[in-house]
Amino acid sequence: MKYLMIATGLAFISQAAYCAKMLPPEIKCKNSEYSGDNWAALCDNSTDELTVKGVGVCTDVEARAYTQAETLPAPEDADDAIGCWCRISNPFRSQYVFLRSYVYANECENWCASFCARDIVSNKPFRTAIFRDIK
């Protein structure tokens, strides 16, 4: 586990605890980007900034928008992997958040991470869901 020294004396807190403390009350993100299955954005709470990195995952599990899941099973058939889920993976880990379904698996594979990157910036309900229950 990584540790950060904070400015108040010799106190040390875990990076996940620091991130959880830093992010509320309202998080805004900008400068998002994606490549392959990976995406990133610069997020802040109007006091501190933090670069978050994540992944877009396609599976055969579909849900209501912004539903969270701790784990996702691998699709039984790759052609059925049309559900796009997004997760923050660094500097902390979020739950997977369901973003959308595609008609074809290759659409999901090609576009999931780009929509994760887009929606972390432009979609407040998605952003709220992905920053909830970070670890």
C-alpha atoms as an extended CHARMM CRD file, in Angstrom:
* protein
*
       135  EXT
         1         1  MET       CA              0.0000000000        0.0000000000        0.0000000000  PROA      1               0.0000000000
         2         2  LYS       CA              1.3040000000        3.4430000000       -0.8970000000  PROA      2               0.0000000000
         3         3  TYR       CA              1.4610000000        6.1870000000        1.7020000000  PROA      3               0.0000000000
         4         4  LEU       CA              1.4800000000        9.9350000000        1.3970000000  PROA      4               0.0000000000
         5         5  MET       CA              2.7930000000       12.3580000000        3.9850000000  PROA      5               0.0000000000
         6         6  ILE       CA              0.3830000000       15.1730000000        4.6070000000  PROA      6               0.0000000000
         7         7  ALA       CA              1.3900000000       18.6180000000        5.7530000000  PROA      7               0.0000000000
         8         8  THR       CA              0.0900000000       18.3260000000        9.3120000000  PROA      8               0.0000000000
         9         9  GLY       CA              3.1180000000       17.1280000000       11.2290000000  PROA      9               0.0000000000
        10        10  LEU       CA              4.1860000000       13.5160000000       10.8420000000  PROA      10              0.0000000000
        11        11  ALA       CA              0.7380000000       12.0810000000       10.0900000000  PROA      11              0.0000000000
        12        12  PHE       CA              0.5730000000        9.4580000000        7.3580000000  PROA      12              0.0000000000
        13        13  ILE       CA             -2.5800000000        8.2410000000        5.6510000000  PROA      13              0.0000000000
        14        14  SER       CA             -3.1370000000        5.6730000000        2.9290000000  PROA      14              0.0000000000
        15        15  GLN       CA             -3.5030000000        6.9340000000       -0.6340000000  PROA      15              0.0000000000
        16        16  ALA       CA             -7.0810000000        5.5930000000       -0.8780000000  PROA      16              0.0000000000
        17        17  ALA       CA             -8.0420000000        7.3780000000        2.3480000000  PROA      17              0.0000000000
        18        18  TYR       CA             -6.4290000000       10.5720000000        1.0610000000  PROA      18              0.0000000000
        19        19  CYS       CA             -8.3350000000       10.2950000000       -2.2230000000  PROA      19              0.0000000000
        20        20  ALA       CA            -11.6370000000        9.6380000000       -0.4360000000  PROA      20              0.0000000000
        21        21  LYS       CA            -11.0410000000       12.7110000000        1.7520000000  PROA      21              0.0000000000
        22        22  MET       CA             -9.9110000000       14.8660000000       -1.1610000000  PROA      22              0.0000000000
        23        23  LEU       CA            -12.6940000000       14.1670000000       -3.6510000000  PROA      23              0.0000000000
        24        24  PRO       CA            -16.0000000000       15.1840000000       -1.9990000000  PROA      24              0.0000000000
        25        25  PRO       CA            -18.1670000000       17.2820000000       -2.0500000000  PROA      25              0.0000000000
        26        26  GLU       CA            -18.5150000000       17.6310000000       -5.8470000000  PROA      26              0.0000000000
        27        27  ILE       CA            -16.0340000000       16.2810000000       -8.3100000000  PROA      27              0.0000000000
        28        28  LYS       CA            -15.4820000000       17.7530000000      -11.7530000000  PROA      28              0.0000000000
        29        29  CYS       CA            -13.2270000000       16.2710000000      -14.4020000000  PROA      29              0.0000000000
        30        30  LYS       CA            -11.5620000000       17.5870000000      -17.5410000000  PROA      30              0.0000000000
        31        31  ASN       CA             -8.8720000000       16.7360000000      -20.0780000000  PROA      31              0.0000000000
        32        32  SER       CA             -9.9930000000       13.1440000000      -20.5480000000  PROA      32              0.0000000000
        33        33  GLU       CA             -8.3120000000       10.8060000000      -22.9970000000  PROA      33              0.0000000000
        34        34  TYR       CA             -8.4410000000        7.1620000000      -23.9910000000  PROA      34              0.0000000000
        35        35  SER       CA             -6.4020000000        4.5330000000      -25.7790000000  PROA      35              0.0000000000
        36        36  GLY       CA             -7.5540000000        0.9530000000      -26.2990000000  PROA      36              0.0000000000
        37        37  ASP       CA             -9.3290000000       -0.1740000000      -23.1040000000  PROA      37              0.0000000000
        38        38  ASN       CA             -7.7330000000        2.5670000000      -20.9720000000  PROA      38              0.0000000000
        39        39  TRP       CA             -8.9280000000        6.0780000000      -20.1830000000  PROA      39              0.0000000000
        40        40  ALA       CA             -7.7920000000        8.9410000000      -17.9310000000  PROA      40              0.0000000000
        41        41  ALA       CA             -8.9620000000       12.3420000000      -16.7210000000  PROA      41              0.0000000000
        42        42  LEU       CA             -7.8720000000       15.1860000000      -14.4700000000  PROA      42              0.0000000000
        43        43  CYS       CA            -10.4340000000       15.5230000000      -11.6670000000  PROA      43              0.0000000000
        44        44  ASP       CA            -10.8070000000       18.0260000000       -8.8340000000  PROA      44              0.0000000000
        45        45  ASN       CA            -13.0790000000       19.1200000000       -5.9990000000  PROA      45              0.0000000000
        46        46  SER       CA            -12.2300000000       22.8310000000       -6.5060000000  PROA      46              0.0000000000
        47        47  THR       CA             -9.4500000000       22.5150000000       -3.9070000000  PROA      47              0.0000000000
        48        48  ASP       CA             -7.2230000000       19.6350000000       -5.0410000000  PROA      48              0.0000000000
        49        49  GLU       CA             -6.5550000000       17.9520000000       -8.3910000000  PROA      49              0.0000000000
        50        50  LEU       CA             -6.0190000000       14.2650000000       -9.0380000000  PROA      50              0.0000000000
        51        51  THR       CA             -5.3440000000       12.3510000000      -12.2630000000  PROA      51              0.0000000000
        52        52  VAL       CA             -7.4710000000        9.2200000000      -12.3830000000  PROA      52              0.0000000000
        53        53  LYS       CA             -6.9180000000        6.3210000000      -14.7700000000  PROA      53              0.0000000000
        54        54  GLY       CA             -9.4020000000        3.6290000000      -15.5970000000  PROA      54              0.0000000000
        55        55  VAL       CA            -10.5300000000        0.8700000000      -17.9010000000  PROA      55              0.0000000000
        56        56  GLY       CA            -13.5480000000        0.2170000000      -20.0640000000  PROA      56              0.0000000000
        57        57  VAL       CA            -14.6730000000       -3.4140000000      -20.0100000000  PROA      57              0.0000000000
        58        58  CYS       CA            -17.1530000000       -5.1500000000      -22.2970000000  PROA      58              0.0000000000
        59        59  THR       CA            -19.0570000000       -8.1470000000      -20.9970000000  PROA      59              0.0000000000
        60        60  ASP       CA            -22.3590000000       -9.9190000000      -21.5310000000  PROA      60              0.0000000000
        61        61  VAL       CA            -23.7190000000       -8.4540000000      -18.2700000000  PROA      61              0.0000000000
        62        62  GLU       CA            -26.1140000000       -5.5660000000      -18.8470000000  PROA      62              0.0000000000
        63        63  ALA       CA            -27.8020000000       -3.4420000000      -16.1850000000  PROA      63              0.0000000000
        64        64  ARG       CA            -29.5370000000       -0.1460000000      -15.5500000000  PROA      64              0.0000000000
        65        65  ALA       CA            -27.4060000000        2.9320000000      -16.1490000000  PROA      65              0.0000000000
        66        66  TYR       CA            -24.8930000000        3.6150000000      -13.3500000000  PROA      66              0.0000000000
        67        67  THR       CA            -25.3960000000        0.2560000000      -11.6150000000  PROA      67              0.0000000000
        68        68  GLN       CA            -22.2770000000       -0.7360000000       -9.6620000000  PROA      68              0.0000000000
        69        69  ALA       CA            -20.5660000000       -4.1390000000       -9.4930000000  PROA      69              0.0000000000
        70        70  GLU       CA            -17.4820000000       -5.2650000000       -7.5850000000  PROA      70              0.0000000000
        71        71  THR       CA            -16.5680000000       -7.9180000000      -10.1610000000  PROA      71              0.0000000000
        72        72  LEU       CA            -17.6510000000       -8.8640000000      -13.6690000000  PROA      72              0.0000000000
        73        73  PRO       CA            -17.5910000000      -12.3490000000      -15.1700000000  PROA      73              0.0000000000
        74        74  ALA       CA            -15.8430000000      -12.9500000000      -18.4590000000  PROA      74              0.0000000000
        75        75  PRO       CA            -18.3900000000      -13.2540000000      -21.2660000000  PROA      75              0.0000000000
        76        76  GLU       CA            -19.3150000000      -16.8180000000      -22.1730000000  PROA      76              0.0000000000
        77        77  ASP       CA            -19.4150000000      -15.8280000000      -25.8330000000  PROA      77              0.0000000000
        78        78  ALA       CA            -17.3560000000      -12.8570000000      -27.0520000000  PROA      78              0.0000000000
        79        79  ASP       CA            -20.1240000000      -11.9630000000      -29.5180000000  PROA      79              0.0000000000
        80        80  ASP       CA            -22.4230000000      -11.2770000000      -26.5400000000  PROA      80              0.0000000000
        81        81  ALA       CA            -20.0460000000       -8.7800000000      -24.8650000000  PROA      81              0.0000000000
        82        82  ILE       CA            -22.1520000000       -5.6870000000      -25.5640000000  PROA      82              0.0000000000
        83        83  GLY       CA            -22.3770000000       -4.1730000000      -22.0580000000  PROA      83              0.0000000000
        84        84  CYS       CA            -19.8610000000       -1.3700000000      -21.3520000000  PROA      84              0.0000000000
        85        85  TRP       CA            -18.6330000000       -1.0260000000      -17.7520000000  PROA      85              0.0000000000
        86        86  CYS       CA            -16.1250000000        1.5690000000      -16.5270000000  PROA      86              0.0000000000
        87        87  ARG       CA            -13.8170000000        1.4320000000      -13.5270000000  PROA      87              0.0000000000
        88        88  ILE       CA            -11.2060000000        3.7240000000      -12.0010000000  PROA      88              0.0000000000
        89        89  SER       CA             -8.0580000000        1.6510000000      -11.4590000000  PROA      89              0.0000000000
        90        90  ASN       CA             -5.4850000000        4.2330000000      -10.3220000000  PROA      90              0.0000000000
        91        91  PRO       CA             -4.6720000000        5.8440000000       -7.8620000000  PROA      91              0.0000000000
        92        92  PHE       CA             -7.5280000000        3.9560000000       -6.1800000000  PROA      92              0.0000000000
        93        93  ARG       CA            -10.0840000000        1.4120000000       -7.3280000000  PROA      93              0.0000000000
        94        94  SER       CA            -13.7670000000        2.0730000000       -7.8730000000  PROA      94              0.0000000000
        95        95  GLN       CA            -16.6140000000       -0.3180000000       -8.4600000000  PROA      95              0.0000000000
        96        96  TYR       CA            -17.4210000000       -1.1270000000      -12.0650000000  PROA      96              0.0000000000
        97        97  VAL       CA            -20.1950000000        1.2040000000      -13.2550000000  PROA      97              0.0000000000
        98        98  PHE       CA            -22.4970000000        0.2080000000      -16.1010000000  PROA      98              0.0000000000
        99        99  LEU       CA            -22.5040000000        2.8890000000      -18.7590000000  PROA      99              0.0000000000
       100       100  ARG       CA            -24.3450000000        1.5900000000      -21.8160000000  PROA      100             0.0000000000
       101       101  SER       CA            -25.0940000000       -1.2910000000      -24.1590000000  PROA      101             0.0000000000
       102       102  TYR       CA            -24.1020000000       -1.5980000000      -27.7890000000  PROA      102             0.0000000000
       103       103  VAL       CA            -25.7400000000       -3.5510000000      -30.5780000000  PROA      103             0.0000000000
       104       104  TYR       CA            -22.5560000000       -5.4410000000      -31.4930000000  PROA      104             0.0000000000
       105       105  ALA       CA            -19.6020000000       -6.6270000000      -29.4160000000  PROA      105             0.0000000000
       106       106  ASN       CA            -17.0610000000       -4.9980000000      -31.7490000000  PROA      106             0.0000000000
       107       107  GLU       CA            -18.7670000000       -1.6150000000      -31.1740000000  PROA      107             0.0000000000
       108       108  CYS       CA            -18.3950000000       -2.0750000000      -27.4370000000  PROA      108             0.0000000000
       109       109  GLU       CA            -14.7640000000       -3.1070000000      -27.8080000000  PROA      109             0.0000000000
       110       110  ASN       CA            -14.0070000000       -0.1050000000      -30.0210000000  PROA      110             0.0000000000
       111       111  TRP       CA            -15.9390000000        2.5780000000      -28.1030000000  PROA      111             0.0000000000
       112       112  CYS       CA            -16.3850000000        1.6370000000      -24.4300000000  PROA      112             0.0000000000
       113       113  ALA       CA            -13.2420000000        3.3650000000      -23.0880000000  PROA      113             0.0000000000
       114       114  SER       CA            -13.9490000000        6.4720000000      -25.1650000000  PROA      114             0.0000000000
       115       115  PHE       CA            -17.4110000000        6.7840000000      -23.6160000000  PROA      115             0.0000000000
       116       116  CYS       CA            -15.9460000000        6.2440000000      -20.1140000000  PROA      116             0.0000000000
       117       117  ALA       CA            -13.5350000000        9.1200000000      -20.8310000000  PROA      117             0.0000000000
       118       118  ARG       CA            -16.2810000000       11.3130000000      -22.2670000000  PROA      118             0.0000000000
       119       119  ASP       CA            -18.7930000000       10.6670000000      -19.4880000000  PROA      119             0.0000000000
       120       120  ILE       CA            -16.3530000000       11.1990000000      -16.5940000000  PROA      120             0.0000000000
       121       121  VAL       CA            -16.2500000000       14.8030000000      -17.8590000000  PROA      121             0.0000000000
       122       122  SER       CA            -19.7940000000       15.4200000000      -19.0990000000  PROA      122             0.0000000000
       123       123  ASN       CA            -22.1340000000       13.1190000000      -17.1630000000  PROA      123             0.0000000000
       124       124  LYS       CA            -22.6360000000       14.0260000000      -13.4860000000  PROA      124             0.0000000000
       125       125  PRO       CA            -24.7150000000       10.9260000000      -12.5200000000  PROA      125             0.0000000000
       126       126  PHE       CA            -22.0170000000        8.6720000000      -14.0210000000  PROA      126             0.0000000000
       127       127  ARG       CA            -19.2390000000       10.6430000000      -12.3020000000  PROA      127             0.0000000000
       128       128  THR       CA            -21.0670000000       10.4420000000       -8.9680000000  PROA      128             0.0000000000
       129       129  ALA       CA            -21.5180000000        6.6790000000       -9.3460000000  PROA      129             0.0000000000
       130       130  ILE       CA            -17.9140000000        5.9590000000      -10.3010000000  PROA      130             0.0000000000
       131       131  PHE       CA            -16.5080000000        7.9650000000       -7.3670000000  PROA      131             0.0000000000
       132       132  ARG       CA            -18.8380000000        6.2840000000       -4.8550000000  PROA      132             0.0000000000
       133       133  ASP       CA            -17.3510000000        3.4740000000       -2.7310000000  PROA      133             0.0000000000
       134       134  ILE       CA            -13.7220000000        3.9250000000       -3.7780000000  PROA      134             0.0000000000
       135       135  LYS       CA            -11.0820000000        1.6450000000       -2.2520000000  PROA      135             0.0000000000
